[in-house]
């Protein structure tokens, strides 16, 4: 679970960073700062996905550790 979220977050951060850098180059298409807003949204969503995956991964590890103590 944690590795999958790390992979998804790294892909999202890469795409978001590429779009963010492209938004400075493509001035004709970026009149309303659409690419900048989309790229920052992708970066934010990737960070949230990583945090959620890390939380769920830690929760699963804690649950496994607690369930083996009582057996």
NUNU-478545 format. One record per residue: residue in one letter; residue number from 1; x, y, z of N, C-alpha, C in turn. Coordinates in steps of 0.02 Angstrom, whole numbers, plus 50000, padded with zeros to 5 digits. Layout:
# residues N
<resn->A | resi->NUM | n.x->X | n.y->Y | n.z->Z | ca.x->X | ca.y->Y | ca.z->Z | c.x->X | c.y->Y | c.z->Z>
...
END
This chain:
# residues 71
<resn->X | resi->1 | n.x->50041 | n.y->49941 | n.z->50000 | ca.x->50000 | ca.y->50000 | ca.z->50000 | c.x->50043 | c.y->50063 | c.z->50000>
<resn->X | resi->2 | n.x->50094 | n.y->50063 | n.z->50043 | ca.x->50137 | ca.y->50122 | ca.z->50047 | c.x->50178 | c.y->50130 | c.z->49983>
<resn->X | resi->3 | n.x->50203 | n.y->50075 | n.z->49956 | ca.x->50242 | ca.y->50080 | ca.z->49895 | c.x->50200 | c.y->50104 | c.z->49836>
<resn->X | resi->4 | n.x->50137 | n.y->50081 | n.z->49832 | ca.x->50093 | ca.y->50103 | ca.z->49778 | c.x->50080 | c.y->50178 | c.z->49783>
<resn->X | resi->5 | n.x->50068 | n.y->50203 | n.z->49843 | ca.x->50055 | ca.y->50275 | ca.z->49851 | c.x->50119 | c.y->50315 | c.z->49838>
<resn->X | resi->6 | n.x->50177 | n.y->50289 | n.z->49857 | ca.x->50239 | ca.y->50323 | ca.z->49841 | c.x->50249 | c.y->50328 | c.z->49766>
<resn->X | resi->7 | n.x->50233 | n.y->50274 | n.z->49730 | ca.x->50240 | ca.y->50274 | ca.z->49657 | c.x->50192 | c.y->50324 | c.z->49625>
<resn->X | resi->8 | n.x->50129 | n.y->50323 | n.z->49647 | ca.x->50080 | ca.y->50369 | ca.z->49620 | c.x->50097 | c.y->50442 | c.z->49635>
<resn->X | resi->9 | n.x->50122 | n.y->50455 | n.z->49695 | ca.x->50141 | ca.y->50523 | ca.z->49713 | c.x->50201 | c.y->50547 | c.z->49673>
<resn->X | resi->10 | n.x->50249 | n.y->50503 | n.z->49661 | ca.x->50308 | ca.y->50524 | ca.z->49623 | c.x->50290 | c.y->50538 | c.z->49551>
<resn->X | resi->11 | n.x->50245 | n.y->50499 | n.z->49521 | ca.x->50222 | ca.y->50512 | ca.z->49453 | c.x->50184 | c.y->50578 | c.z->49451>
<resn->X | resi->12 | n.x->50140 | n.y->50589 | n.z->49499 | ca.x->50103 | ca.y->50652 | ca.z->49502 | c.x->50147 | c.y->50712 | c.z->49511>
<resn->X | resi->13 | n.x->50197 | n.y->50706 | n.z->49555 | ca.x->50243 | ca.y->50762 | ca.z->49565 | c.x->50284 | c.y->50776 | c.z->49502>
<resn->X | resi->14 | n.x->50304 | n.y->50724 | n.z->49467 | ca.x->50342 | ca.y->50734 | ca.z->49405 | c.x->50300 | c.y->50768 | c.z->49353>
<resn->X | resi->15 | n.x->50239 | n.y->50745 | n.z->49343 | ca.x->50194 | ca.y->50776 | ca.z->49293 | c.x->50176 | c.y->50847 | c.z->49314>
<resn->X | resi->16 | n.x->50162 | n.y->50858 | n.z->49377 | ca.x->50145 | ca.y->50925 | ca.z->49401 | c.x->50203 | c.y->50974 | c.z->49394>
<resn->X | resi->17 | n.x->50263 | n.y->50952 | n.z->49409 | ca.x->50321 | ca.y->50995 | ca.z->49402 | c.x->50335 | c.y->51011 | c.z->49329>
<resn->X | resi->18 | n.x->50327 | n.y->50960 | n.z->49286 | ca.x->50337 | ca.y->50972 | ca.z->49214 | c.x->50286 | c.y->51022 | c.z->49187>
<resn->X | resi->19 | n.x->50223 | n.y->51015 | n.z->49207 | ca.x->50172 | ca.y->51063 | ca.z->49186 | c.x->50185 | c.y->51132 | c.z->49215>
<resn->X | resi->20 | n.x->50208 | n.y->51135 | n.z->49277 | ca.x->50222 | ca.y->51200 | ca.z->49308 | c.x->50278 | c.y->51236 | c.z->49271>
<resn->X | resi->21 | n.x->50330 | n.y->51200 | n.z->49253 | ca.x->50385 | ca.y->51231 | ca.z->49215 | c.x->50362 | c.y->51248 | c.z->49144>
<resn->X | resi->22 | n.x->50320 | n.y->51207 | n.z->49115 | ca.x->50294 | ca.y->51222 | ca.z->49049 | c.x->50248 | c.y->51283 | c.z->49049>
<resn->X | resi->23 | n.x->50216 | n.y->51296 | n.z->49105 | ca.x->50171 | ca.y->51354 | ca.z->49108 | c.x->50208 | c.y->51420 | c.z->49103>
<resn->X | resi->24 | n.x->50272 | n.y->51420 | n.z->49121 | ca.x->50311 | ca.y->51481 | ca.z->49114 | c.x->50335 | c.y->51491 | c.z->49042>
<resn->X | resi->25 | n.x->50343 | n.y->51436 | n.z->49005 | ca.x->50367 | ca.y->51440 | ca.z->48937 | c.x->50310 | c.y->51455 | c.z->48889>
<resn->X | resi->26 | n.x->50253 | n.y->51423 | n.z->48899 | ca.x->50196 | ca.y->51429 | ca.z->48853 | c.x->50152 | c.y->51489 | c.z->48872>
<resn->X | resi->27 | n.x->50175 | n.y->51548 | n.z->48856 | ca.x->50138 | ca.y->51608 | ca.z->48874 | c.x->50075 | c.y->51617 | c.z->48834>
<resn->X | resi->28 | n.x->50074 | n.y->51595 | n.z->48772 | ca.x->50015 | ca.y->51606 | ca.z->48730 | c.x->49956 | c.y->51564 | c.z->48754>
<resn->X | resi->29 | n.x->49970 | n.y->51505 | n.z->48782 | ca.x->49916 | ca.y->51462 | ca.z->48806 | c.x->49900 | c.y->51475 | c.z->48879>
<resn->X | resi->30 | n.x->49939 | n.y->51515 | n.z->48913 | ca.x->49932 | ca.y->51523 | ca.z->48985 | c.x->49906 | c.y->51593 | c.z->49003>
<resn->X | resi->31 | n.x->49859 | n.y->51619 | n.z->48965 | ca.x->49835 | ca.y->51687 | ca.z->48979 | c.x->49797 | c.y->51691 | c.z->49045>
<resn->X | resi->32 | n.x->49759 | n.y->51640 | n.z->49061 | ca.x->49721 | ca.y->51640 | ca.z->49124 | c.x->49755 | c.y->51599 | c.z->49178>
<resn->X | resi->33 | n.x->49819 | n.y->51583 | n.z->49169 | ca.x->49858 | ca.y->51543 | ca.z->49216 | c.x->49826 | c.y->51474 | c.z->49227>
<resn->X | resi->34 | n.x->49796 | n.y->51447 | n.z->49174 | ca.x->49762 | ca.y->51382 | ca.z->49179 | c.x->49813 | c.y->51326 | c.z->49192>
<resn->X | resi->35 | n.x->49869 | n.y->51325 | n.z->49156 | ca.x->49919 | ca.y->51272 | ca.z->49166 | c.x->49949 | c.y->51276 | c.z->49236>
<resn->X | resi->36 | n.x->49959 | n.y->51336 | n.z->49261 | ca.x->49987 | ca.y->51344 | ca.z->49328 | c.x->49939 | c.y->51316 | c.z->49381>
<resn->X | resi->37 | n.x->49876 | n.y->51332 | n.z->49374 | ca.x->49826 | ca.y->51309 | ca.z->49422 | c.x->49820 | c.y->51233 | c.z->49419>
<resn->X | resi->38 | n.x->49818 | n.y->51205 | n.z->49359 | ca.x->49813 | ca.y->51132 | ca.z->49351 | c.x->49875 | c.y->51098 | c.z->49379>
<resn->X | resi->39 | n.x->49933 | n.y->51125 | n.z->49365 | ca.x->49994 | ca.y->51093 | ca.z->49390 | c.x->49999 | c.y->51096 | c.z->49466>
<resn->X | resi->40 | n.x->49980 | n.y->51152 | n.z->49496 | ca.x->49980 | ca.y->51155 | ca.z->49569 | c.x->49928 | c.y->51109 | c.z->49600>
<resn->X | resi->41 | n.x->49872 | n.y->51100 | n.z->49565 | ca.x->49821 | ca.y->51053 | ca.z->49588 | c.x->49846 | c.y->50981 | c.z->49586>
<resn->X | resi->42 | n.x->49883 | n.y->50963 | n.z->49533 | ca.x->49911 | ca.y->50896 | ca.z->49527 | c.x->49963 | c.y->50884 | c.z->49582>
<resn->X | resi->43 | n.x->50005 | n.y->50934 | n.z->49594 | ca.x->50056 | ca.y->50928 | ca.z->49646 | c.x->50023 | c.y->50920 | c.z->49715>
<resn->X | resi->44 | n.x->49973 | n.y->50961 | n.z->49728 | ca.x->49937 | ca.y->50956 | ca.z->49792 | c.x->49903 | c.y->50889 | c.z->49801>
<resn->X | resi->45 | n.x->49871 | n.y->50865 | n.z->49748 | ca.x->49837 | ca.y->50800 | ca.z->49752 | c.x->49887 | c.y->50744 | c.z->49763>
<resn->X | resi->46 | n.x->49946 | n.y->50749 | n.z->49733 | ca.x->49998 | ca.y->50698 | ca.z->49743 | c.x->50022 | c.y->50698 | c.z->49815>
<resn->X | resi->47 | n.x->50029 | n.y->50757 | n.z->49844 | ca.x->50051 | ca.y->50760 | ca.z->49913 | c.x->49998 | c.y->50733 | c.z->49961>
<resn->X | resi->48 | n.x->49935 | n.y->50747 | n.z->49946 | ca.x->49881 | ca.y->50719 | ca.z->49987 | c.x->49878 | c.y->50643 | c.z->49981>
<resn->X | resi->49 | n.x->49887 | n.y->50618 | n.z->49919 | ca.x->49886 | ca.y->50546 | ca.z->49908 | c.x->49943 | c.y->50512 | c.z->49945>
<resn->X | resi->50 | n.x->50002 | n.y->50543 | n.z->49945 | ca.x->50058 | ca.y->50514 | ca.z->49982 | c.x->50044 | c.y->50513 | c.z->50057>
<resn->X | resi->51 | n.x->50017 | n.y->50568 | n.z->50083 | ca.x->50002 | ca.y->50571 | ca.z->50154 | c.x->49949 | c.y->50520 | c.z->50174>
<resn->X | resi->52 | n.x->49897 | n.y->50513 | n.z->50132 | ca.x->49844 | ca.y->50464 | ca.z->50147 | c.x->49872 | c.y->50393 | c.z->50144>
<resn->X | resi->53 | n.x->49912 | n.y->50378 | n.z->50093 | ca.x->49942 | ca.y->50312 | ca.z->50088 | c.x->49989 | c.y->50296 | c.z->50145>
<resn->X | resi->54 | n.x->50027 | n.y->50346 | n.z->50167 | ca.x->50072 | ca.y->50336 | ca.z->50223 | c.x->50032 | c.y->50323 | c.z->50287>
<resn->X | resi->55 | n.x->49978 | n.y->50360 | n.z->50296 | ca.x->49935 | ca.y->50350 | ca.z->50355 | c.x->49904 | c.y->50280 | c.z->50355>
<resn->X | resi->56 | n.x->49877 | n.y->50259 | n.z->50298 | ca.x->49846 | ca.y->50192 | ca.z->50294 | c.x->49899 | c.y->50138 | c.z->50303>
<resn->X | resi->57 | n.x->49958 | n.y->50147 | n.z->50273 | ca.x->50012 | ca.y->50098 | ca.z->50281 | c.x->50034 | c.y->50091 | c.z->50354>
<resn->X | resi->58 | n.x->50041 | n.y->50147 | n.z->50388 | ca.x->50060 | ca.y->50144 | ca.z->50459 | c.x->50005 | c.y->50113 | c.z->50501>
<resn->X | resi->59 | n.x->49942 | n.y->50127 | n.z->50484 | ca.x->49886 | ca.y->50098 | ca.z->50519 | c.x->49884 | c.y->50022 | c.z->50511>
<resn->X | resi->60 | n.x->49897 | n.y->49999 | n.z->50449 | ca.x->49898 | ca.y->49926 | ca.z->50437 | c.x->49955 | c.y->49893 | c.z->50473>
<resn->X | resi->61 | n.x->50015 | n.y->49925 | n.z->50474 | ca.x->50072 | ca.y->49895 | ca.z->50510 | c.x->50058 | c.y->49893 | c.z->50585>
<resn->X | resi->62 | n.x->50028 | n.y->49944 | n.z->50612 | ca.x->50011 | ca.y->49945 | ca.z->50684 | c.x->49960 | c.y->49892 | c.z->50700>
<resn->X | resi->63 | n.x->49910 | n.y->49884 | n.z->50657 | ca.x->49859 | ca.y->49833 | ca.z->50668 | c.x->49889 | c.y->49763 | c.z->50666>
<resn->X | resi->64 | n.x->49934 | n.y->49751 | n.z->50618 | ca.x->49966 | ca.y->49685 | ca.z->50615 | c.x->50009 | c.y->49673 | c.z->50676>
<resn->X | resi->65 | n.x->50044 | n.y->49723 | n.z->50699 | ca.x->50087 | ca.y->49716 | ca.z->50758 | c.x->50045 | c.y->49702 | c.z->50821>
<resn->X | resi->66 | n.x->49988 | n.y->49738 | n.z->50827 | ca.x->49945 | ca.y->49726 | ca.z->50885 | c.x->49911 | c.y->49659 | c.z->50884>
<resn->X | resi->67 | n.x->49891 | n.y->49635 | n.z->50824 | ca.x->49856 | ca.y->49571 | ca.z->50820 | c.x->49904 | c.y->49513 | c.z->50833>
<resn->X | resi->68 | n.x->49968 | n.y->49520 | n.z->50820 | ca.x->50014 | ca.y->49465 | ca.z->50834 | c.x->50033 | c.y->49463 | c.z->50908>
<resn->X | resi->69 | n.x->50026 | n.y->49517 | n.z->50945 | ca.x->50042 | ca.y->49517 | ca.z->51017 | c.x->49990 | c.y->49477 | c.z->51056>
<resn->X | resi->70 | n.x->49927 | n.y->49482 | n.z->51036 | ca.x->49873 | ca.y->49450 | ca.z->51076 | c.x->49865 | c.y->49376 | c.z->51061>
<resn->X | resi->71 | n.x->49896 | n.y->49351 | n.z->51009 | ca.x->49887 | ca.y->49280 | ca.z->50991 | c.x->49934 | c.y->49237 | c.z->51029>
END
